[in-house]
Amino acid sequence: SQEAIELLTTEEFYQGIQDERFDVIIDVRSIAEWSRGHIYGSTLMEDLNRYGTSSEKSTPDDLEGCEDCTIAVYCQSGFRANQAAQILVDAGFKTPIYNGRGVSQWQAAGYPLVTTAPVVAPCQDGLSCNGAMKILTIEEFYDGIQDGL
């Protein structure tokens, strides 16, 4: 179901980021690629496109709570981003999932990359996409205490 994935031009992706149109921006490249430079404000979900294979490192479960978020994904060229977007669609995430293509097109358009720390997606930080506090179960609360929240 390709309609569930909307392919953006690099300009549309850049403008969407400027307009804060996306709740979560996911980079699905490897940690090595990420550390050479990534798009500001993105969350690393290493190799999400390999979910379900023996080399998976990230899963849709890592984005638990983000099911209703507006999500954009990118990689180096857009191919892995499209695979990852389809995985999120199949896992029941809100559509469309936006494919922002890749850092190749991003840099070719003259947009900068950064080497800052990854942004924690709002759902991973106990917030819903609209910034409201997420209601935690007792188990989540205790897990948070154990993890030093």
Accessible surface in RSA format (square Angstrom, percent):
REM  Atomic radii and reference values for relative SASA: ProtOr
REM  Chains: A
REM  Algorithm: Lee & Richards
REM  Probe-radius: 1.40
REM  Slices: 20
REM RES _ NUM      All-atoms   Total-Side   Main-Chain    Non-polar    All polar
REM                ABS   REL    ABS   REL    ABS   REL    ABS   REL    ABS   REL
RES SER A   1    91.41  77.2  44.74  59.7  46.67 107.5  45.11  96.1  46.30  64.9
RES GLN A   2   104.15  58.2  98.30  71.8   5.85  13.9  62.79 133.7  41.36  31.4
RES GLU A   3   151.39  86.9 123.07  93.1  28.32  67.4  79.97 154.7  71.42  58.3
RES ALA A   4    15.17  13.9   9.74  15.0   5.42  12.3  14.44  20.3   0.73   1.9
RES ILE A   5    12.37   7.0   1.61   1.2  10.75  25.9   1.61   1.2  10.75  29.2
RES GLU A   6    73.16  42.0  68.93  52.1   4.23  10.1  28.42  55.0  44.74  36.5
RES LEU A   7    98.07  54.6  76.12  54.5  21.96  55.2  76.12  53.5  21.96  59.1
RES LEU A   8     1.40   0.8   1.40   1.0   0.00   0.0   1.40   1.0   0.00   0.0
RES THR A   9    59.97  42.7  58.27  59.1   1.71   4.1  57.19  76.8   2.79   4.2
RES THR A  10    12.32   8.8  10.17  10.3   2.16   5.1   3.94   5.3   8.38  12.7
RES GLU A  11    98.96  56.8  96.12  72.7   2.85   6.8  55.96 108.2  43.00  35.1
RES GLU A  12    83.45  47.9  77.76  58.8   5.69  13.5  32.56  63.0  50.88  41.5
RES PHE A  13     0.59   0.3   0.59   0.4   0.00   0.0   0.59   0.4   0.00   0.0
RES TYR A  14    62.42  29.1  62.42  35.5   0.00   0.0  25.40  19.1  37.03  45.6
RES GLN A  15    92.50  51.7  92.50  67.6   0.00   0.0  39.00  83.0  53.50  40.6
RES GLY A  16     2.56   3.2   0.00   N/A   2.56   3.2   1.99   5.5   0.57   1.3
RES ILE A  17    28.27  16.1  19.47  14.5   8.80  21.2  21.06  15.2   7.21  19.6
RES GLN A  18    96.99  54.2  68.96  50.4  28.03  66.7  17.82  37.9  79.17  60.0
RES ASP A  19    93.51  65.5  64.74  64.4  28.77  68.0  26.94  63.4  66.57  66.4
RES GLU A  20   153.40  88.1 126.84  96.0  26.56  63.2  43.73  84.6 109.67  89.5
RES ARG A  21   104.12  43.7  85.89  43.8  18.24  43.4  45.81  62.6  58.32  35.3
RES PHE A  22    16.69   8.4   0.24   0.1  16.45  42.8   0.48   0.3  16.21  46.4
RES ASP A  23    53.89  37.7  31.90  31.8  21.99  52.0   6.50  15.3  47.39  47.3
RES VAL A  24     3.52   2.3   0.05   0.0   3.46   8.3   3.52   3.1   0.00   0.0
RES ILE A  25    16.48   9.4  14.62  10.9   1.86   4.5  14.62  10.5   1.86   5.0
RES ILE A  26     0.00   0.0   0.00   0.0   0.00   0.0   0.00   0.0   0.00   0.0
RES ASP A  27     0.00   0.0   0.00   0.0   0.00   0.0   0.00   0.0   0.00   0.0
RES VAL A  28     0.00   0.0   0.00   0.0   0.00   0.0   0.00   0.0   0.00   0.0
RES ARG A  29     5.80   2.4   5.80   3.0   0.00   0.0   0.00   0.0   5.80   3.5
RES SER A  30    29.45  24.9  29.45  39.3   0.00   0.0  25.16  53.6   4.29   6.0
RES ILE A  31    97.93  55.7  97.93  73.0   0.00   0.0  97.93  70.5   0.00   0.0
RES ALA A  32    54.78  50.4  47.44  73.2   7.34  16.7  53.81  75.8   0.98   2.6
RES GLU A  33    27.66  15.9  26.54  20.1   1.12   2.7  11.86  22.9  15.80  12.9
RES TRP A  34    12.43   5.0  12.43   6.0   0.00   0.0   2.92   1.6   9.50  15.4
RES SER A  35    68.87  58.2  50.24  67.0  18.64  42.9  40.71  86.7  28.17  39.5
RES ARG A  36   179.27  75.3 146.45  74.7  32.82  78.1  78.22 106.9 101.04  61.2
RES GLY A  37     2.37   2.9   0.00   N/A   2.37   2.9   1.29   3.5   1.08   2.4
RES HIS A  38     2.85   1.6   2.85   2.0   0.00   0.0   2.22   2.3   0.63   0.7
RES ILE A  39     2.37   1.4   2.37   1.8   0.00   0.0   2.37   1.7   0.00   0.0
RES TYR A  40   149.17  69.6 147.67  84.0   1.50   3.9  99.49  74.8  49.68  61.2
RES GLY A  41    22.02  27.2   0.00   N/A  22.02  27.2  11.89  32.6  10.13  22.7
RES SER A  42     1.15   1.0   0.00   0.0   1.15   2.6   0.00   0.0   1.15   1.6
RES THR A  43     8.17   5.8   8.17   8.3   0.00   0.0   6.51   8.7   1.66   2.5
RES LEU A  44    34.85  19.4  15.89  11.4  18.96  47.7  15.89  11.2  18.96  51.0
RES MET A  45     5.21   2.7   4.13   2.7   1.08   2.6   1.08   0.9   4.13   5.5
RES GLU A  46    30.78  17.7  28.93  21.9   1.86   4.4   5.87  11.4  24.91  20.3
RES ASP A  47     5.13   3.6   5.13   5.1   0.00   0.0   0.00   0.0   5.13   5.1
RES LEU A  48     0.00   0.0   0.00   0.0   0.00   0.0   0.00   0.0   0.00   0.0
RES ASN A  49    21.45  14.8   8.89   8.6  12.56  30.2   0.00   0.0  21.45  20.7
RES ARG A  50   101.18  42.5  99.90  50.9   1.27   3.0  13.76  18.8  87.41  53.0
RES TYR A  51    95.10  44.4  82.33  46.8  12.77  33.2  37.13  27.9  57.97  71.5
RES GLY A  52    65.18  80.4   0.00   N/A  65.18  80.4  30.56  83.9  34.61  77.5
RES THR A  53    73.71  52.4  58.21  59.0  15.50  36.9  66.64  89.5   7.07  10.7
RES SER A  54   129.41 109.4  80.48 107.4  48.93 112.7  60.59 129.0  68.82  96.4
RES SER A  55    49.01  41.4  39.14  52.2   9.88  22.8  38.28  81.5  10.73  15.0
RES GLU A  56    68.04  39.1  49.05  37.1  18.99  45.2  18.63  36.0  49.41  40.3
RES LYS A  57   125.53  61.2  87.98  54.0  37.55  89.4  66.53  59.9  59.00  62.9
RES SER A  58     7.82   6.6   7.68  10.3   0.14   0.3   0.14   0.3   7.68  10.8
RES THR A  59    27.90  19.8  27.90  28.3   0.00   0.0  24.48  32.9   3.42   5.2
RES PRO A  60     9.72   7.1   7.87   7.2   1.85   6.7   8.18   6.8   1.54   9.6
RES ASP A  61   114.89  80.5 103.33 102.8  11.56  27.3  27.30  64.3  87.58  87.3
RES ASP A  62    62.96  44.1  49.77  49.5  13.19  31.2  17.53  41.3  45.43  45.3
RES LEU A  63     0.00   0.0   0.00   0.0   0.00   0.0   0.00   0.0   0.00   0.0
RES GLU A  64   111.09  63.8 105.51  79.8   5.58  13.3  34.01  65.8  77.09  62.9
RES GLY A  65    28.19  34.8   0.00   N/A  28.19  34.8  13.87  38.1  14.32  32.1
RES CYS A  66     0.00   0.0   0.00   0.0   0.00   0.0   0.00   0.0   0.00   0.0
RES GLU A  67    65.40  37.5  64.63  48.9   0.76   1.8  35.05  67.8  30.35  24.8
RES ASP A  68   114.31  80.1 105.65 105.2   8.66  20.5  31.57  74.3  82.74  82.5
RES CYS A  69     0.04   0.0   0.00   0.0   0.04   0.1   0.00   0.0   0.04   0.0
RES THR A  70    24.23  17.2  23.88  24.2   0.34   0.8   9.42  12.7  14.81  22.4
RES ILE A  71     0.08   0.0   0.05   0.0   0.03   0.1   0.05   0.0   0.03   0.1
RES ALA A  72     0.00   0.0   0.00   0.0   0.00   0.0   0.00   0.0   0.00   0.0
RES VAL A  73     0.00   0.0   0.00   0.0   0.00   0.0   0.00   0.0   0.00   0.0
RES TYR A  74     0.15   0.1   0.15   0.1   0.00   0.0   0.15   0.1   0.00   0.0
RES CYS A  75     0.54   0.4   0.54   0.6   0.00   0.0   0.00   0.0   0.54   0.6
RES GLN A  76    62.93  35.2  62.93  46.0   0.00   0.0  31.29  66.6  31.65  24.0
RES SER A  77    62.08  52.5  52.18  69.6   9.90  22.8  35.48  75.6  26.60  37.3
RES GLY A  78     8.50  10.5   0.00   N/A   8.50  10.5   6.53  17.9   1.98   4.4
RES PHE A  79   142.72  71.4 134.52  83.3   8.20  21.3 139.93  84.8   2.79   8.0
RES ARG A  80    56.76  23.8  56.63  28.9   0.14   0.3  24.37  33.3  32.40  19.6
RES ALA A  81     0.00   0.0   0.00   0.0   0.00   0.0   0.00   0.0   0.00   0.0
RES ASN A  82    46.32  31.9  46.27  44.7   0.05   0.1  11.04  26.6  35.28  34.1
RES GLN A  83    70.37  39.3  63.64  46.5   6.73  16.0  26.76  57.0  43.61  33.1
RES ALA A  84     0.00   0.0   0.00   0.0   0.00   0.0   0.00   0.0   0.00   0.0
RES ALA A  85     0.00   0.0   0.00   0.0   0.00   0.0   0.00   0.0   0.00   0.0
RES GLN A  86    45.48  25.4  45.48  33.2   0.00   0.0  35.72  76.0   9.76   7.4
RES ILE A  87    28.48  16.2  25.90  19.3   2.59   6.2  27.19  19.6   1.29   3.5
RES LEU A  88     0.00   0.0   0.00   0.0   0.00   0.0   0.00   0.0   0.00   0.0
RES VAL A  89    22.86  15.0  13.03  11.8   9.83  23.7  13.03  11.3   9.83  26.6
RES ASP A  90   109.48  76.7  72.03  71.7  37.44  88.5  33.92  79.8  75.56  75.4
RES ALA A  91    51.05  46.9  13.73  21.2  37.32  84.9  26.83  37.8  24.23  64.2
RES GLY A  92    57.53  70.9   0.00   N/A  57.53  70.9  33.96  93.2  23.57  52.8
RES PHE A  93    10.32   5.2   4.82   3.0   5.49  14.3   4.82   2.9   5.49  15.7
RES LYS A  94    89.12  43.5  77.97  47.8  11.15  26.6  58.65  52.8  30.47  32.5
RES THR A  95    63.63  45.3  43.83  44.4  19.80  47.2  11.11  14.9  52.52  79.4
RES PRO A  96    44.43  32.4  43.41  39.6   1.01   3.7  43.51  35.9   0.91   5.7
RES ILE A  97     0.00   0.0   0.00   0.0   0.00   0.0   0.00   0.0   0.00   0.0
RES TYR A  98    21.93  10.2  21.93  12.5   0.00   0.0   0.91   0.7  21.02  25.9
RES ASN A  99     2.36   1.6   2.36   2.3   0.00   0.0   0.00   0.0   2.36   2.3
RES GLY A 100     2.24   2.8   0.00   N/A   2.24   2.8   0.00   0.0   2.24   5.0
RES ARG A 101    69.00  29.0  69.00  35.2   0.00   0.0   5.90   8.1  63.10  38.2
RES GLY A 102     1.49   1.8   0.00   N/A   1.49   1.8   0.22   0.6   1.27   2.8
RES VAL A 103     2.74   1.8   2.74   2.5   0.00   0.0   2.74   2.4   0.00   0.0
RES SER A 104    51.06  43.1  40.21  53.7  10.85  25.0  33.49  71.3  17.57  24.6
RES GLN A 105    52.87  29.6  47.52  34.7   5.35  12.7  34.80  74.1  18.07  13.7
RES TRP A 106     9.74   3.9   9.74   4.7   0.00   0.0   9.74   5.2   0.00   0.0
RES GLN A 107   100.18  56.0  85.05  62.2  15.13  36.0  20.35  43.3  79.83  60.5
RES ALA A 108    92.92  85.4  47.98  74.0  44.94 102.2  61.54  86.7  31.38  83.1
RES ALA A 109    45.51  41.8   7.93  12.2  37.58  85.5  21.33  30.0  24.18  64.0
RES GLY A 110    64.37  79.4   0.00   N/A  64.37  79.4  34.02  93.4  30.35  68.0
RES TYR A 111    43.68  20.4  38.10  21.7   5.59  14.5  21.81  16.4  21.87  27.0
RES PRO A 112    93.67  68.3  81.16  74.0  12.51  45.5  91.42  75.5   2.24  13.9
RES LEU A 113    45.70  25.5  17.78  12.7  27.92  70.2  17.98  12.6  27.72  74.6
RES VAL A 114    37.96  25.0  31.86  28.8   6.10  14.7  37.96  33.0   0.00   0.0
RES THR A 115   104.41  74.3  74.53  75.6  29.87  71.2  41.58  55.9  62.82  95.0
RES THR A 116    70.29  50.0  60.54  61.4   9.76  23.3  65.06  87.4   5.23   7.9
RES ALA A 117    82.20  75.6  59.34  91.6  22.86  52.0  66.13  93.1  16.06  42.6
RES PRO A 118    67.27  49.0  53.73  49.0  13.54  49.2  53.74  44.4  13.54  84.1
RES VAL A 119    67.33  44.3  60.84  55.1   6.49  15.6  66.26  57.6   1.07   2.9
RES VAL A 120    87.72  57.7  72.53  65.7  15.20  36.6  74.51  64.7  13.21  35.8
RES ALA A 121     0.97   0.9   0.00   0.0   0.97   2.2   0.97   1.4   0.00   0.0
RES PRO A 122    28.09  20.5  24.49  22.3   3.60  13.1  28.09  23.2   0.00   0.0
RES CYS A 123     3.70   2.8   0.02   0.0   3.68   8.6   0.02   0.0   3.68   4.0
RES GLN A 124    76.58  42.8  40.60  29.7  35.98  85.7  22.83  48.6  53.75  40.8
RES ASP A 125    86.51  60.6  67.26  66.9  19.25  45.5   6.42  15.1  80.08  79.9
RES GLY A 126    19.86  24.5   0.00   N/A  19.86  24.5  15.22  41.8   4.64  10.4
RES LEU A 127    52.82  29.4  52.82  37.8   0.00   0.0  52.82  37.1   0.00   0.0
RES SER A 128    34.48  29.1  33.83  45.1   0.65   1.5  33.58  71.5   0.90   1.3
RES CYS A 129    31.65  23.9  14.07  15.7  17.58  41.3  12.66  32.1  18.98  20.5
RES ASN A 130   129.27  89.1  88.20  85.2  41.07  98.9  47.28 113.8  81.99  79.2
RES GLY A 131    47.63  58.7   0.00   N/A  47.63  58.7  27.37  75.1  20.26  45.4
RES ALA A 132    52.73  48.5  41.25  63.7  11.47  26.1  52.23  73.6   0.49   1.3
RES MET A 133   144.09  74.6 126.36  83.6  17.73  42.2 108.74  92.5  35.35  46.8
RES LYS A 134    54.39  26.5  44.30  27.2  10.10  24.0  32.88  29.6  21.51  22.9
RES ILE A 135   158.96  90.5 139.45 103.9  19.51  47.0 141.62 102.0  17.35  47.1
RES LEU A 136    70.31  39.2  46.40  33.2  23.91  60.1  46.80  32.9  23.51  63.3
RES THR A 137    73.65  52.4  64.95  65.8   8.70  20.7  71.15  95.6   2.50   3.8
RES ILE A 138   117.88  67.1 114.85  85.6   3.04   7.3 115.26  83.0   2.63   7.1
RES GLU A 139   119.34  68.5 115.31  87.2   4.03   9.6  64.30 124.4  55.04  44.9
RES GLU A 140    59.67  34.3  53.77  40.7   5.90  14.1  30.10  58.2  29.57  24.1
RES PHE A 141   102.79  51.4 101.42  62.8   1.37   3.6 101.82  61.7   0.97   2.8
RES TYR A 142   121.07  56.5 121.07  68.9   0.00   0.0  74.14  55.7  46.93  57.9
RES ASP A 143    84.09  58.9  82.97  82.6   1.12   2.6  20.19  47.5  63.90  63.7
RES GLY A 144     5.30   6.5   0.00   N/A   5.30   6.5   4.83  13.2   0.47   1.1
RES ILE A 145    90.62  51.6  76.90  57.3  13.73  33.1  79.88  57.5  10.75  29.2
RES GLN A 146   141.94  79.4 107.89  78.8  34.05  81.1  38.37  81.7 103.57  78.5
RES ASP A 147   120.26  84.2  84.22  83.8  36.04  85.2  29.41  69.2  90.85  90.6
RES GLY A 148    64.43  79.5   0.00   N/A  64.43  79.5  33.84  92.9  30.59  68.5
RES LEU A 149   165.42  92.1 101.02  72.3  64.39 161.9 126.61  88.9  38.81 104.4
END  Absolute sums over single chains surface
CHAIN  1 A     8010.2       6253.5       1756.7       4443.1       3567.0
END  Absolute sums over all chains
TOTAL          8010.2       6253.5       1756.7       4443.1       3567.0
